[in-house]
Amino acid sequence: MNVKYSLLGRRFSLGFILQSSNRGLWRLFSSTNESLSTVTELISKQHWSSLKLHLRDSDPNAVLRDLLDSGAKPELILSYFTWSRKELKLAHSLEVTFRLLHSLAYAQNYPKIRSFLHNEMVTRRIKLNLISYNTVINGFCKVGKLNKARDVIEDMKAVGVSPNVVTYNTLIDGYCKMGRIGKMYKADAILKEMIANGIPSNEVTYNILINGFCKDDNVSAGVQVFAEMVRQGLKPNAITYGALINGLCGGGKVGEALGLWEQMVGSGVKPTIVTHNVLIKGLCKNKMLKEANELFDHIEKQGIAPNVTTYNTMIDAYCKDGEIEQAFSFRDSMVKKMVSPTVSTFNCLISGLCREGKTVEVKSVLAEMNHRNLRPDVVTYNIQIDSFCKKGESRKAGHLLDEMVRKGVSPSHVTFNTLMDGYCREGNLRAALKVRERMEEEGKKANIATYNVLIKGFSRKGKLEYANELLNEMLEKGLVPNYVTYEIVKEEMVEKGFVPSIEGHLFNVP
């Protein structure tokens, strides 16, 4: 019998996924009208005798199905599943068994999955097939439980189910996304194991590895994998090219990225807007605005619609280059093309205007934001606070801090540190310390940047003893000095004839 049900937005065929020698388990039950709230409460409190009494006139199997349908916690359903089989001698259908397995997977309760699988296979003689195992392995990998995933692979081998390329690709992807040193070494080891087991790699395998190496800042390895992929006769697709182009641009190799893009287009693979955005961003970072503009025009001619990211990248680049009119031209263009500007769009424009000292125009842009029902965020305020501080108008910057708090925008460390730096530059150390006090009252502890600002401010004002106290305080709090700290101590203290006294801390000035 082939029973189908909908789960997680997909259709699964139980006859396809699970096989059982016990065909007599398939039964249909009518739904129960019992209150699930009472049942769930009794299960959660483990009042099993009361539950047994409560269900005396009910169909326990229907209750289980209702629990699954209700979206109750998988752990609670598992407790009922185990109890009802033991105490009520129920033979649960394969349908509810598999639904419970997926419910546990959906809730990412992977510690219980392996034991559940083992118990069901031993007690019910259920043989899971490859798809079932791959589902569980994928779940473990998604939450970083790679050792558990490997254990499941060993389990499946033990019962005669051989891993396939999907199994290994899933595990390789898990290691690539692990975020630890040596992750790519482990991913490469899995690839070698797969090949040794006679399982050929496919396009997905290479895409995963290329993306992994590029995100690990090892673009040269990604290029080598790409070359090997081509040698194996596999055809790179949009994902392959996109990952490598992203890596090359991130590594500053924009020329190589453009060459790869041309190869991509020449081979008939259509770049996505995401790939184009990466290229445009890379060109803009390298101040190649002419080439970025040409690429922008090219994608429009190809019928690919630039999105808000494309426009924001161009606007930001022109603002940083001081070409404010060109930036506003792109803003006007995106509005005409029905691409709605975001807060980031306006932040780019405000930043550009602030660099040029165009205060009146900044107010106009803020008014337009308000007209579009876009609320200034912490970045919007930080840009303006920084601008006022650099102009020696820290009091105005302080008023902006008050305004953002009134409007429910939470200041960041950057907000407070920028304002402190502004006051320090003006020699108003008392005001700088008050900002620090306010920052800590709002639950933000002083970080290394905070101390750098204050140490520099007090040193420049000739308050070297107090600057030294701040340096010791920073070290006592376990904050590690960075390059900026060393430069401040060297230039503002040591070179002025003051040798800092460091009490019980390692701090060598080069």
HELIX and SHEET records of a PDB file:
HELIX    1   1 LEU A   14  ILE A   17  1                                   4    
HELIX    2   2 ARG A   23  LEU A   25  5                                   3    
HELIX    3   3 LEU A   36  SER A   44  1                                   9    
HELIX    4   4 TRP A   48  HIS A   54  1                                   7    
HELIX    5   5 PRO A   60  SER A   70  1                                  11    
HELIX    6   6 PRO A   74  GLU A   87  1                                  14    
HELIX    7   7 LEU A   94  TYR A  106  1                                  13    
HELIX    8   8 TYR A  110  ARG A  124  1                                  15    
HELIX    9   9 LEU A  130  LYS A  142  1                                  13    
HELIX   10  10 LEU A  146  ALA A  158  1                                  13    
HELIX   11  11 VAL A  165  CYS A  176  1                                  12    
HELIX   12  12 LYS A  183  ALA A  196  1                                  14    
HELIX   13  13 GLU A  203  LYS A  215  1                                  13    
HELIX   14  14 VAL A  219  ARG A  231  1                                  13    
HELIX   15  15 ALA A  238  GLY A  250  1                                  13    
HELIX   16  16 VAL A  254  GLY A  266  1                                  13    
HELIX   17  17 ILE A  273  LYS A  285  1                                  13    
HELIX   18  18 LEU A  289  LYS A  301  1                                  13    
HELIX   19  19 VAL A  308  LYS A  320  1                                  13    
HELIX   20  20 ILE A  324  LYS A  336  1                                  13    
HELIX   21  21 VAL A  343  ARG A  355  1                                  13    
HELIX   22  22 THR A  359  HIS A  371  1                                  13    
HELIX   23  23 VAL A  378  LYS A  390  1                                  13    
HELIX   24  24 SER A  394  ARG A  406  1                                  13    
HELIX   25  25 HIS A  413  ARG A  425  1                                  13    
HELIX   26  26 LEU A  429  GLU A  441  1                                  13    
HELIX   27  27 ILE A  448  ARG A  460  1                                  13    
HELIX   28  28 LEU A  464  GLU A  476  1                                  13    
HELIX   29  29 TYR A  483  ILE A  488  1                                   6    
HELIX   30  30 VAL A  489  MET A  493  3                                   5    
HELIX   31  31 VAL A  494  LYS A  496  5                                   3    
SHEET    1   A 2 LYS A   4  LEU A   7  0                                        
SHEET    2   A 2 ARG A  10  SER A  13 -1                                        
SHEET    1   B 2 LEU A  18  SER A  20  0                                        
SHEET    2   B 2 ILE A 126  LEU A 128 -1                                        
END                                                                             
